[in-house]
Amino acid sequence: MRAMLNRWRRRWLRALKFRPLFGERSQGRLLPHTRISPSTCIEHEDQLTLADHVFIGHFNFIEASGGVTIDEGVQVTSHVAIVTHSSHRAQRLLGRAYADWPAALPDWSPEGAEPPQPDWISGKPLPKKAHVTPPRPGWIAGPVHIGAYSFIGPHSLIEANTRLGRGCIVCAGAQVRGEFTDFSVIEGVPGRVVGDSRRGDEAWLVRHPELLPFYEAWAGEAPSAGRRRPRGR
């Protein structure tokens, strides 16, 4: 019930409420610890798969027609765009024909447009062929997968056909496309790997070794420095 009310609140009360509340639902699963800001725009929500403990902040845009998967503990900050298709090249190539594709092609007719021919034995009409529309030239589409406990910084862009491993950090303003291994720190346009997020975690695990079980529960083996006790202990 709470997840349903939150979804209704996001869609109809954006002008009045901008505070994310706990409790969402994704693919039929209740996510009691997931929060989504009502100012975030989600298109094709039926193709968005969320895990629990996800935070999606203010003024983000998620276009999920090609499939978006966001694993446990991911933080999407603000003004982030996650898209699963790109059409700008196709629009430049086709111009006005983009809207009518593929009917704009000379002598084009959809498969199965002809009247069905009867079966020569039974005399019954044969089933129609499935209608297949050829893809627009220059069209790019593909899924996005963001691994567990990754951080997506503000004003960044995650493009189609992108897969981020666990524990990645996408720096503010990065444009990310492609596959990135676990714990990658990604920055720049286009995005490139500039570090390993475990390097920053090591110092904290040294100071707080009691956190090791929590860290290892999702990350596996902790950074080697996290196993060393600080001096004086």
C-alpha positions in Angstrom: 0.0 0.0 0.0 2.8 2.4 0.9 4.6 1.8 -2.4 1.4 2.4 -4.4 0.8 5.7 -2.5 4.4 6.8 -3.1 4.0 6.2 -6.8 0.8 8.1 -7.0 2.4 11.0 -5.0 5.4 11.1 -7.4 3.1 11.4 -10.5 0.4 13.8 -9.3 1.9 15.9 -6.4 5.3 16.8 -7.8 4.4 20.5 -7.5 3.7 20.1 -3.8 6.1 17.5 -2.4 9.8 16.9 -3.1 10.8 14.8 -0.2 11.7 11.2 -1.0 10.0 8.7 1.3 10.9 5.1 2.0 8.9 2.4 0.3 8.8 1.6 -3.4 7.8 -1.4 -5.6 9.7 -2.8 -8.6 8.7 -5.8 -10.8 6.2 -6.9 -8.2 8.7 -6.7 -5.3 8.3 -4.5 -2.3 11.4 -2.4 -1.6 10.9 -0.9 1.9 14.3 0.9 2.0 14.3 2.4 -1.5 13.6 6.1 -2.0 12.8 8.0 -5.3 12.4 11.7 -5.4 9.0 12.8 -6.8 10.9 15.3 -9.1 12.6 12.4 -10.9 11.1 11.6 -14.3 10.9 7.8 -15.2 9.9 6.8 -18.6 8.9 3.1 -19.3 8.9 2.3 -15.6 7.8 -1.3 -16.4 11.3 -1.8 -17.8 13.1 -0.5 -14.7 14.3 -3.1 -12.2 15.3 -1.8 -8.8 16.8 -3.6 -5.8 16.3 -2.4 -2.2 18.4 0.3 -0.5 18.5 2.4 -3.6 18.4 6.2 -3.5 17.4 8.3 -6.5 17.5 12.0 -5.7 16.0 15.1 -7.2 15.6 16.1 -10.9 16.9 12.9 -12.5 15.7 11.5 -15.8 15.6 7.7 -16.4 14.5 6.5 -19.8 14.2 2.7 -19.4 12.7 1.5 -22.7 15.7 -0.7 -23.4 15.9 -2.1 -19.8 17.6 -0.4 -16.8 18.7 -2.5 -13.8 19.9 -0.7 -10.6 21.3 -3.0 -8.0 21.3 -2.8 -4.2 22.6 0.3 -2.5 23.1 2.4 -5.6 22.9 6.2 -5.1 21.8 8.4 -8.0 22.3 11.9 -6.8 20.7 14.7 -8.9 20.4 16.0 -12.5 21.5 12.5 -13.8 20.3 11.2 -17.1 20.2 7.4 -17.6 19.1 6.6 -21.2 18.8 3.3 -23.2 18.5 4.8 -26.7 20.0 7.6 -28.8 18.2 9.0 -31.8 20.0 12.2 -32.7 22.1 10.6 -35.5 19.1 8.8 -37.0 17.2 12.1 -37.1 20.0 13.9 -38.9 20.4 11.0 -41.4 16.6 10.8 -42.1 15.4 14.3 -41.7 11.6 14.5 -42.1 11.6 10.8 -43.1 12.4 9.9 -39.4 8.8 10.3 -38.3 7.4 8.1 -41.1 10.2 5.5 -41.2 10.1 3.0 -42.9 7.0 4.1 -44.9 9.2 6.8 -46.4 11.2 4.2 -48.3 10.3 3.8 -52.0 8.3 0.6 -52.7 8.2 -0.4 -49.0 5.3 -2.4 -47.7 5.1 -4.1 -44.3 5.4 -7.9 -44.2 2.0 -9.5 -44.0 0.2 -6.6 -45.6 -1.1 -8.8 -48.5 -4.3 -10.7 -48.0 -3.5 -14.1 -46.4 -3.4 -16.9 -48.9 -5.4 -20.1 -48.1 -3.7 -23.3 -47.3 -3.8 -25.5 -50.5 -4.8 -28.6 -48.5 -7.3 -27.3 -45.9 -8.5 -24.2 -47.6 -8.1 -22.2 -44.4 -6.2 -18.9 -44.4 -2.5 -19.1 -43.5 -1.4 -17.1 -40.4 0.0 -13.7 -41.2 3.7 -13.1 -40.9 4.8 -11.0 -38.0 5.3 -7.4 -38.9 9.0 -6.5 -38.7 10.1 -2.8 -38.9 13.7 -2.3 -40.0 15.7 -0.2 -37.5 16.3 3.4 -38.3 19.8 4.0 -39.6 22.0 5.5 -36.9 19.6 4.4 -34.1 21.5 3.2 -31.0 19.7 1.2 -28.2 20.7 -1.1 -25.4 20.3 -1.8 -21.7 22.0 -0.2 -18.7 23.1 -2.1 -15.6 24.5 -0.3 -12.5 26.2 -2.6 -10.0 25.6 -2.7 -6.2 26.7 0.2 -4.0 27.8 2.4 -6.9 27.6 6.2 -6.8 26.4 8.3 -9.7 27.5 11.9 -9.3 25.4 14.9 -10.3 25.0 16.1 -13.9 26.4 12.8 -15.3 25.1 10.8 -18.3 24.8 7.0 -18.4 24.3 6.0 -22.0 22.8 2.9 -23.7 24.8 -0.3 -23.6 26.6 0.5 -20.3 27.4 -1.9 -17.5 28.9 -0.7 -14.2 30.4 -3.2 -11.8 30.0 -3.1 -8.0 31.2 -0.2 -6.0 31.8 2.2 -9.0 32.0 5.9 -8.6 30.9 8.1 -11.5 32.2 11.6 -11.0 30.1 14.7 -11.5 29.7 15.6 -15.2 31.0 12.3 -16.6 29.6 10.8 -19.8 29.6 7.1 -19.4 29.3 4.4 -22.1 30.5 0.8 -22.2 31.6 -1.8 -19.6 33.5 -0.9 -16.4 34.9 -3.3 -13.9 34.1 -3.4 -10.2 35.3 -0.4 -8.1 36.1 1.8 -11.1 36.3 5.5 -10.5 35.1 7.1 -13.8 35.4 10.7 -14.8 35.5 12.9 -18.0 33.9 13.1 -21.4 34.0 10.5 -22.6 34.2 8.7 -19.2 37.5 6.9 -18.4 38.8 5.0 -15.4 41.0 7.1 -13.2 41.1 5.1 -10.0 39.8 2.4 -7.7 37.2 3.2 -5.1 38.7 0.7 -2.7 41.7 3.0 -2.3 39.5 5.6 -0.5 37.8 2.8 1.5 41.0 1.5 2.9 41.7 4.4 5.2 38.3 4.2 6.8 38.5 0.4 7.3 41.9 0.9 9.0 40.3 3.4 11.4 37.2 1.4 11.9 38.0 -2.3 11.6 34.6 -3.1 13.1 33.1 -2.2 9.8 34.8 -5.0 7.9 31.9 -7.5 8.2 29.5 -4.9 6.7 31.8 -4.1 3.9 32.7 -7.6 3.0 29.0 -8.6 3.0 28.5 -6.9 -0.4 32.1 -6.3 -1.7 33.6 -9.7 -0.9 37.2 -9.5 0.4 38.0 -6.1 1.8 41.0 -4.1 0.7 44.2 -5.5 2.2 44.9 -2.4 4.2 41.5 -2.8 5.9 42.8 -5.9 7.6 45.6 -4.0 9.3 44.8 -2.6 12.7 45.8 1.0 13.3 48.9 1.7 15.3 48.4 1.7 19.0 45.8 -1.1 19.0 
